[in-house]
Amino acid sequence: METLLSWDLVSVVIMLFLVSTESAADTTKYQKNKSASLGEIVTLVCNNSEMDASYIWKKDTVLIFSHSDTLNKTERRFTSDRMSVDPPTKLTIFNVELHDTGSYSCQITDDQSGVRTMEWNLTITNNLTDHAEHGLRKLLLFTIPSAIGGVVLCITICCIVWLCRKRKQEQTSHCDKHGEESNAQLDGHTARREQRQWSQYFERLNSVYGQW
């Protein structure tokens, strides 16, 4: 009974050792962020110099390509006809599109190094959209101050015109008032002159009839 328990314990230890060794061997050796513009060609290279290796390419968690030198077997499950793997260490994406953005990984397995994984976080940017947004921002930065300046200029011109008209009306009113006063003074002088003339006329008549 003790012998059976000992063998069970040894088996468990061996299994734990194998699992830990496999987990230690399957570590990410390479990880990088990569960006490209819309329409460019993207190439991802999985470096390996060992022979008789197997390669597994994935996008996110979806298998897109696998190859085994030992079995001489290749499987292609590309998500787009713009993808190509040739040789098995190089993935090429032609004329990249926005939905090509994602995580790409290459897992290499060989007898010498065990399991290695290389990962790329690929980001596709739309330069046309970026340029359009940049141009729009520049246009707004130029247009808004110009519009504000134009509004201020129009308000200033309207104020100047209003002041000029008001001053002209005041001047006209003053001239009319002065003219009325002048006319009144002239009428007064005329009346007084006529009154003097009539007085002189009556004085002459009185002097003539007084002699008779």
C-alpha positions as a Python dict, from the first residue, in 0.01 Angstrom:
ca = {
    (1, 'M'): (0, 0, 0),
    (2, 'E'): (281, 238, 88),
    (3, 'T'): (458, 144, -236),
    (4, 'L'): (152, 240, -441),
    (5, 'L'): (124, 574, -263),
    (6, 'S'): (491, 641, -326),
    (7, 'W'): (455, 569, -698),
    (8, 'D'): (146, 794, -716),
    (9, 'L'): (337, 1073, -548),
    (10, 'V'): (631, 1030, -785),
    (11, 'S'): (394, 1038, -1084),
    (12, 'V'): (233, 1360, -963),
    (13, 'V'): (574, 1523, -914),
    (14, 'I'): (687, 1417, -1263),
    (15, 'M'): (368, 1554, -1421),
    (16, 'L'): (403, 1883, -1237),
    (17, 'F'): (764, 1907, -1353),
    (18, 'L'): (669, 1844, -1717),
    (19, 'V'): (387, 2101, -1704),
    (20, 'S'): (611, 2364, -1547),
    (21, 'T'): (885, 2293, -1801),
    (22, 'E'): (642, 2325, -2092),
    (23, 'S'): (498, 2649, -1950),
    (24, 'A'): (845, 2792, -1904),
    (25, 'A'): (939, 2699, -2258),
    (26, 'D'): (622, 2853, -2407),
    (27, 'T'): (696, 3216, -2328),
    (28, 'T'): (663, 3525, -2543),
    (29, 'K'): (1009, 3611, -2669),
    (30, 'Y'): (913, 3902, -2887),
    (31, 'Q'): (637, 4162, -2868),
    (32, 'K'): (611, 4486, -3059),
    (33, 'N'): (363, 4756, -3157),
    (34, 'K'): (353, 4815, -3531),
    (35, 'S'): (160, 5077, -3726),
    (36, 'A'): (94, 5130, -4094),
    (37, 'S'): (-104, 5363, -4313),
    (38, 'L'): (-407, 5262, -4513),
    (39, 'G'): (-303, 5094, -4841),
    (40, 'E'): (55, 5010, -4739),
    (41, 'I'): (225, 4668, -4737),
    (42, 'V'): (294, 4516, -4394),
    (43, 'T'): (551, 4240, -4342),
    (44, 'L'): (590, 4047, -4017),
    (45, 'V'): (898, 3824, -3988),
    (46, 'C'): (926, 3536, -3744),
    (47, 'N'): (1301, 3486, -3702),
    (48, 'N'): (1416, 3124, -3679),
    (49, 'S'): (1732, 2948, -3795),
    (50, 'E'): (1647, 2598, -3676),
    (51, 'M'): (1548, 2323, -3914),
    (52, 'D'): (1254, 2084, -3875),
    (53, 'A'): (1038, 2346, -3704),
    (54, 'S'): (665, 2406, -3709),
    (55, 'Y'): (500, 2746, -3746),
    (56, 'I'): (156, 2864, -3644),
    (57, 'W'): (36, 3211, -3748),
    (58, 'K'): (-270, 3364, -3582),
    (59, 'K'): (-463, 3686, -3601),
    (60, 'D'): (-601, 3752, -3254),
    (61, 'T'): (-704, 3393, -3167),
    (62, 'V'): (-791, 3277, -3520),
    (63, 'L'): (-555, 3038, -3699),
    (64, 'I'): (-457, 3174, -4040),
    (65, 'F'): (-155, 2957, -4132),
    (66, 'S'): (33, 2650, -4006),
    (67, 'H'): (331, 2461, -4141),
    (68, 'S'): (537, 2165, -4020),
    (69, 'D'): (877, 2085, -4169),
    (70, 'T'): (875, 1744, -4005),
    (71, 'L'): (538, 1643, -4146),
    (72, 'N'): (581, 1852, -4462),
    (73, 'K'): (227, 1977, -4414),
    (74, 'T'): (85, 2325, -4471),
    (75, 'E'): (-259, 2462, -4386),
    (76, 'R'): (-388, 2803, -4496),
    (77, 'R'): (-690, 2974, -4345),
    (78, 'F'): (-631, 3334, -4445),
    (79, 'T'): (-902, 3583, -4349),
    (80, 'S'): (-823, 3782, -4664),
    (81, 'D'): (-684, 3716, -5011),
    (82, 'R'): (-441, 4000, -4944),
    (83, 'M'): (-248, 3781, -4698),
    (84, 'S'): (46, 3564, -4792),
    (85, 'V'): (296, 3350, -4598),
    (86, 'D'): (608, 3260, -4796),
    (87, 'P'): (836, 3132, -4653),
    (88, 'P'): (663, 3014, -4333),
    (89, 'T'): (859, 3270, -4132),
    (90, 'K'): (716, 3576, -4313),
    (91, 'L'): (357, 3702, -4317),
    (92, 'T'): (277, 3972, -4573),
    (93, 'I'): (-43, 4177, -4590),
    (94, 'F'): (-90, 4374, -4911),
    (95, 'N'): (-293, 4696, -4936),
    (96, 'V'): (-383, 4695, -4567),
    (97, 'E'): (-729, 4804, -4460),
    (98, 'L'): (-867, 4932, -4132),
    (99, 'H'): (-1009, 4592, -4029),
    (100, 'D'): (-659, 4441, -4057),
    (101, 'T'): (-590, 4605, -3722),
    (102, 'G'): (-532, 4344, -3452),
    (103, 'S'): (-287, 4117, -3274),
    (104, 'Y'): (-74, 3884, -3491),
    (105, 'S'): (134, 3603, -3347),
    (106, 'C'): (383, 3349, -3479),
    (107, 'Q'): (449, 3039, -3270),
    (108, 'I'): (765, 2843, -3349),
    (109, 'T'): (826, 2492, -3220),
    (110, 'D'): (1154, 2305, -3269),
    (111, 'D'): (1362, 2047, -3085),
    (112, 'Q'): (1639, 2289, -2989),
    (113, 'S'): (1450, 2589, -2844),
    (114, 'G'): (1109, 2439, -2767),
    (115, 'V'): (812, 2672, -2815),
    (116, 'R'): (857, 3043, -2882),
    (117, 'T'): (593, 3303, -2961),
    (118, 'M'): (637, 3637, -3134),
    (119, 'E'): (357, 3892, -3126),
    (120, 'W'): (277, 4217, -3306),
    (121, 'N'): (1, 4464, -3223),
    (122, 'L'): (-82, 4609, -3564),
    (123, 'T'): (-260, 4942, -3596),
    (124, 'I'): (-383, 5079, -3929),
    (125, 'T'): (-432, 5455, -3960),
    (126, 'N'): (-623, 5647, -4224),
    (127, 'N'): (-397, 5931, -4337),
    (128, 'L'): (-672, 6082, -4554),
    (129, 'T'): (-899, 6118, -4253),
    (130, 'D'): (-615, 6249, -4041),
    (131, 'H'): (-523, 6506, -4307),
    (132, 'A'): (-887, 6607, -4344),
    (133, 'E'): (-927, 6653, -3969),
    (134, 'H'): (-602, 6849, -3954),
    (135, 'G'): (-715, 7069, -4243),
    (136, 'L'): (-1052, 7124, -4078),
    (137, 'R'): (-886, 7228, -3752),
    (138, 'K'): (-661, 7472, -3939),
    (139, 'L'): (-962, 7610, -4128),
    (140, 'L'): (-1155, 7661, -3805),
    (141, 'L'): (-855, 7826, -3638),
    (142, 'F'): (-833, 8067, -3933),
    (143, 'T'): (-1206, 8118, -3993),
    (144, 'I'): (-1326, 8183, -3638),
    (145, 'P'): (-1087, 8474, -3565),
    (146, 'S'): (-1157, 8617, -3912),
    (147, 'A'): (-1533, 8596, -3853),
    (148, 'I'): (-1501, 8764, -3513),
    (149, 'G'): (-1285, 9038, -3666),
    (150, 'G'): (-1540, 9090, -3943),
    (151, 'V'): (-1826, 9122, -3692),
    (152, 'V'): (-1629, 9372, -3483),
    (153, 'L'): (-1544, 9573, -3797),
    (154, 'C'): (-1910, 9582, -3906),
    (155, 'I'): (-2021, 9698, -3561),
    (156, 'T'): (-1753, 9969, -3562),
    (157, 'I'): (-1858, 10093, -3907),
    (158, 'C'): (-2226, 10102, -3804),
    (159, 'C'): (-2140, 10301, -3491),
    (160, 'I'): (-1936, 10550, -3694),
    (161, 'V'): (-2215, 10595, -3951),
    (162, 'W'): (-2472, 10642, -3672),
    (163, 'L'): (-2256, 10904, -3499),
    (164, 'C'): (-2198, 11090, -3826),
    (165, 'R'): (-2571, 11097, -3902),
    (166, 'K'): (-2651, 11213, -3551),
    (167, 'R'): (-2394, 11490, -3570),
    (168, 'K'): (-2524, 11597, -3912),
    (169, 'Q'): (-2881, 11611, -3779),
    (170, 'E'): (-2766, 11820, -3485),
    (171, 'Q'): (-2582, 12058, -3717),
    (172, 'T'): (-2888, 12084, -3944),
    (173, 'S'): (-3115, 12153, -3649),
    (174, 'H'): (-2877, 12420, -3521),
    (175, 'C'): (-2861, 12586, -3864),
    (176, 'D'): (-3242, 12586, -3894),
    (177, 'K'): (-3275, 12741, -3553),
    (178, 'H'): (-3014, 13003, -3631),
    (179, 'G'): (-3187, 13078, -3962),
    (180, 'E'): (-3520, 13125, -3788),
    (181, 'E'): (-3362, 13362, -3541),
    (182, 'S'): (-3198, 13555, -3825),
    (183, 'N'): (-3526, 13577, -4013),
    (184, 'A'): (-3701, 13700, -3699),
    (185, 'Q'): (-3437, 13967, -3646),
    (186, 'L'): (-3463, 14070, -4012),
    (187, 'D'): (-3842, 14092, -3989),
    (188, 'G'): (-3807, 14308, -3676),
    (189, 'H'): (-3565, 14544, -3848),
    (190, 'T'): (-3794, 14568, -4150),
    (191, 'A'): (-4095, 14642, -3934),
    (192, 'R'): (-3910, 14910, -3740),
    (193, 'R'): (-3785, 15070, -4062),
    (194, 'E'): (-4134, 15076, -4209),
    (195, 'Q'): (-4262, 15222, -3885),
    (196, 'R'): (-4003, 15499, -3903),
    (197, 'Q'): (-4088, 15566, -4266),
    (198, 'W'): (-4456, 15597, -4182),
    (199, 'S'): (-4375, 15825, -3889),
    (200, 'Q'): (-4167, 16047, -4112),
    (201, 'Y'): (-4445, 16053, -4371),
    (202, 'F'): (-4706, 16163, -4118),
    (203, 'E'): (-4472, 16425, -3978),
    (204, 'R'): (-4431, 16572, -4324),
    (205, 'L'): (-4806, 16574, -4378),
    (206, 'N'): (-4859, 16747, -4048),
    (207, 'S'): (-4600, 17008, -4132),
    (208, 'V'): (-4759, 17077, -4472),
    (209, 'Y'): (-5116, 17109, -4338),
    (210, 'G'): (-4994, 17310, -4043),
    (211, 'Q'): (-4868, 17581, -4274),
    (212, 'W'): (-5213, 17616, -4425),
}
